[in-house]
Amino acid sequence: MVSLSFFEKVMKKEDNVNLDEFLNTLDQVEEETYENADALVKPLDLNTDVDAEAVIREVKQGNLVLANIADLNKRNKAKLKELLGRIKSEVKAMDGDMAGISAERILVTPSKVKIIKKK
């Protein structure tokens, strides 16, 4: 869930906004409660079978997963292909969706959340 302060910072028209500082602080964790959120976007690393199961579990719970595949893609492409195949079959069975959004990340969504894929 993106906080309202994030949008206020983005939408605020100030000439003295330090863009580098703003972008560098986006990943900082603010103390927030997520109890009112219907779904979360969870960043996870995908390196092992356990990580693949975590991705599947989160999607089953209705969350979106932004999986980092960069390390495994460099080390073991065969294992990456195996894990992505397992995730894809599980997600398809639950009517979810999955797409590569960069060479380093994939997006996995639960049912009722579809990804528009451009050709």
C-alpha positions in Angstrom: 0.0 0.0 0.0 1.4 3.4 -1.0 1.0 6.0 1.7 -0.9 9.2 1.1 2.3 11.1 1.9 3.9 9.5 -1.2 1.2 11.0 -3.4 1.4 14.3 -1.7 5.1 14.5 -2.3 4.7 13.5 -6.0 1.8 15.8 -6.7 3.1 18.8 -4.7 4.4 21.5 -7.1 7.5 22.9 -5.4 10.5 24.2 -7.1 12.8 23.1 -4.3 12.1 19.3 -4.4 15.3 17.3 -4.5 14.4 14.5 -6.9 17.5 12.4 -6.0 16.7 12.6 -2.3 13.0 11.7 -3.0 13.9 8.7 -5.1 16.6 7.5 -2.6 14.1 7.5 0.2 11.3 5.6 -1.6 12.4 2.2 -0.3 12.6 3.4 3.3 10.1 1.6 5.5 7.8 3.9 7.3 5.9 2.6 10.3 2.5 1.9 9.0 -0.2 -0.5 9.6 -1.5 -2.5 6.7 -4.7 -3.8 8.3 -7.0 -1.8 6.1 -5.4 -3.0 2.8 -7.3 -5.4 0.7 -4.0 -6.6 -0.9 -0.3 -6.0 -0.6 2.5 -5.8 -3.1 5.3 -7.9 -1.6 8.8 -7.8 -2.9 10.4 -11.2 -2.6 13.7 -12.8 -3.9 13.3 -15.9 -6.0 16.4 -18.2 -5.4 15.1 -21.5 -4.0 12.2 -23.9 -3.8 11.2 -22.3 -0.5 11.1 -18.9 -2.2 8.8 -20.3 -5.0 6.5 -21.6 -2.3 6.4 -18.2 -0.6 5.5 -16.6 -3.9 2.6 -19.1 -4.4 1.4 -18.7 -0.8 1.3 -14.9 -1.0 -0.6 -15.0 -4.3 -3.1 -17.5 -2.8 -3.6 -15.0 0.0 -4.6 -12.3 -2.5 -1.3 -10.4 -2.6 0.7 -9.3 -5.6 4.4 -10.4 -5.6 7.2 -8.5 -7.2 9.9 -11.2 -7.4 13.6 -10.4 -7.9 15.0 -13.1 -10.2 18.3 -11.3 -11.0 20.6 -13.4 -8.8 19.2 -16.8 -9.9 19.2 -15.7 -13.5 22.9 -15.1 -13.3 23.8 -18.3 -11.4 21.4 -21.0 -12.6 19.0 -20.4 -15.5 17.8 -24.0 -15.5 16.7 -23.7 -11.8 15.1 -20.3 -12.6 13.1 -21.9 -15.4 12.0 -24.8 -13.2 10.8 -22.4 -10.4 9.1 -20.1 -12.8 7.3 -23.1 -14.4 6.1 -24.2 -11.0 4.9 -20.8 -10.1 3.2 -20.3 -13.5 1.2 -23.6 -13.2 0.0 -22.8 -9.7 -0.9 -19.2 -10.6 -2.7 -20.3 -13.7 -4.7 -22.9 -11.7 -5.9 -20.2 -9.4 -6.7 -17.8 -12.3 -3.9 -15.5 -11.4 -1.4 -13.9 -13.8 2.3 -13.6 -14.2 4.6 -11.4 -16.4 8.2 -10.4 -16.7 8.5 -6.6 -16.1 12.2 -6.5 -16.5 15.2 -8.8 -16.8 15.4 -8.7 -13.0 11.8 -8.8 -11.9 8.5 -10.7 -12.5 5.1 -9.7 -11.3 2.7 -12.3 -10.0 -0.9 -11.5 -9.3 -3.9 -13.3 -7.7 -7.2 -13.9 -9.5 -9.1 -10.9 -10.6 -5.9 -9.0 -11.2 -4.7 -9.2 -14.7 -1.5 -7.8 -16.3 -1.8 -6.0 -19.7 1.1 -7.4 -21.7 2.3 -5.4 -24.7 3.7 -7.1 -27.7 
